[in-house]
Amino acid sequence: MPRKTVARIDTRALRHNYRLACRLASPARAMAVIKADGYGHGIREVARALASDAPKFAVACLEEALAIREAGVDHPVVLLQGMHSAEDVATCVREGFEVVVHSRYQLDWLAQAGETPTVWVKVNTGMNRLGFAPGVLADVMARLGTMLRRRRWRVS
């Protein structure tokens, strides 16, 4: 009979470790990456535990970002996989989520949207999983620049 695996988290230790990592990374700024349900520890609990220390969170997808909002945390949240549909753009704008753009279809969705969330551009630096090839980056930035001039963007 399979046994149930249980993961327990010491939120005090989590906060301590986050603060230590920030000190060691200084002067760089840090955000808390809590994708995959807080790496199995519960995204809502982890977000609440780090809310007083982390200025920003990063998650994989929109569902995880919405779970942070449901937990009552209103920090900026970056969607590392970006948007998965054109309809996601409006939700990201409404909730103040920032999106990583890694493909032309995501650029197309942004071009069709009225208002646009803050955008991060993912460049493929060799892992060949996601991101724009360095050779097309100038075109991507030009297209984003054209969109920026045409409408209201959130730029950070």
C-alpha positions in Angstrom: 0.0 0.0 0.0 1.5 3.4 -1.0 2.2 5.8 1.8 1.3 9.5 1.6 4.3 11.8 1.4 4.0 14.9 3.5 6.1 18.0 3.2 6.3 20.3 6.1 7.7 23.8 5.9 9.1 26.0 8.7 8.1 29.5 7.5 10.5 31.1 9.9 13.4 29.2 8.3 12.0 30.0 4.8 12.1 33.7 5.6 15.6 33.4 7.1 16.9 31.7 4.0 15.3 34.2 1.7 16.8 37.1 3.6 20.2 35.4 3.6 20.1 34.8 -0.2 19.2 38.5 -0.7 22.1 39.6 1.5 24.5 37.3 -0.4 23.2 38.6 -3.8 23.4 42.2 -2.9 23.5 44.7 -4.6 21.3 42.7 -7.0 17.6 42.7 -6.4 15.8 39.4 -5.8 12.3 38.1 -6.3 10.9 34.9 -4.7 10.3 32.1 -7.3 7.5 30.0 -5.9 6.3 28.0 -8.9 5.2 24.4 -8.7 2.9 25.1 -5.6 5.8 26.6 -3.7 7.9 23.7 -4.7 5.4 21.4 -3.0 5.1 23.4 0.1 1.9 25.3 -0.8 2.0 28.4 -2.9 -0.5 30.3 -0.8 1.4 29.6 2.4 4.8 30.4 0.9 3.5 33.6 -0.6 2.0 34.7 2.7 5.2 33.8 4.6 7.5 35.8 2.2 5.1 38.7 1.7 6.9 40.9 4.2 10.4 40.3 2.6 10.0 39.6 -1.1 9.1 42.6 -3.2 8.0 40.4 -6.1 7.1 36.8 -6.9 7.7 34.7 -9.9 5.6 31.7 -10.9 5.2 29.5 -14.0 1.7 30.3 -15.1 -1.4 32.4 -14.7 -3.1 29.8 -12.4 -0.3 30.1 -9.9 -0.3 33.9 -10.0 -4.1 33.8 -9.3 -3.5 31.6 -6.3 -1.2 34.2 -4.9 -4.0 36.8 -5.3 -6.5 34.4 -3.7 -4.1 34.2 -0.7 -4.5 37.9 -0.2 -1.0 38.9 -1.5 -1.0 41.8 -3.9 2.7 41.9 -4.7 3.9 42.1 -8.4 4.0 38.6 -9.9 6.0 37.6 -13.0 4.7 34.8 -15.1 7.8 33.0 -16.3 6.0 31.0 -19.0 4.1 34.1 -20.1 0.6 33.9 -21.4 -0.9 30.7 -22.7 -3.8 32.4 -24.6 -4.9 35.8 -25.9 -7.5 36.0 -23.2 -4.7 35.9 -20.5 -3.6 39.4 -21.5 -6.6 41.1 -20.0 -6.3 39.1 -16.8 -2.7 40.0 -16.5 -3.4 43.7 -16.9 -6.3 43.6 -14.4 -4.2 41.8 -11.8 -1.0 43.7 -12.4 0.9 40.6 -13.4 4.1 40.9 -15.5 4.7 38.5 -18.3 7.7 36.9 -19.9 7.4 36.9 -23.7 9.2 34.1 -25.4 7.5 33.6 -28.7 6.0 35.4 -31.7 2.4 34.2 -30.9 2.7 36.0 -27.6 3.7 39.2 -29.4 0.7 38.8 -31.6 -1.6 38.5 -28.6 -0.1 41.7 -27.1 -0.4 43.5 -30.4 -4.2 42.7 -30.5 -4.7 43.8 -26.9 -6.0 47.2 -25.8 -3.8 47.6 -22.7 -0.7 45.6 -22.1 1.0 44.3 -19.0 4.6 44.9 -18.1 6.7 42.7 -20.4 10.0 40.8 -19.9 11.7 39.4 -23.0 13.1 35.9 -22.8 16.2 35.4 -24.9 17.4 31.9 -25.8 21.0 31.8 -24.6 21.6 28.2 -25.5 19.3 25.9 -23.6 16.9 25.9 -26.6 13.8 25.6 -24.4 12.1 29.0 -24.6 13.1 32.4 -25.9 13.9 34.4 -28.9 17.1 33.7 -30.8 19.6 36.5 -30.3 19.5 37.1 -34.1 15.8 38.2 -34.0 16.0 40.2 -30.8 16.4 43.5 -32.6 13.1 42.8 -34.5 11.3 41.8 -31.4 12.4 44.9 -29.5 11.4 47.1 -32.5 7.9 45.4 -32.6 7.5 46.0 -28.8 8.7 49.6 -29.3 6.0 50.1 -31.9 3.4 48.7 -29.6 4.6 50.9 -26.8 4.2 54.1 -28.9 0.7 53.1 -29.9 -0.9 52.4 -26.5 -0.6 52.5 -22.7 2.0 50.1 -21.4 3.3 49.4 -18.0 7.0 49.7 -18.0 9.3 48.9 -15.1 
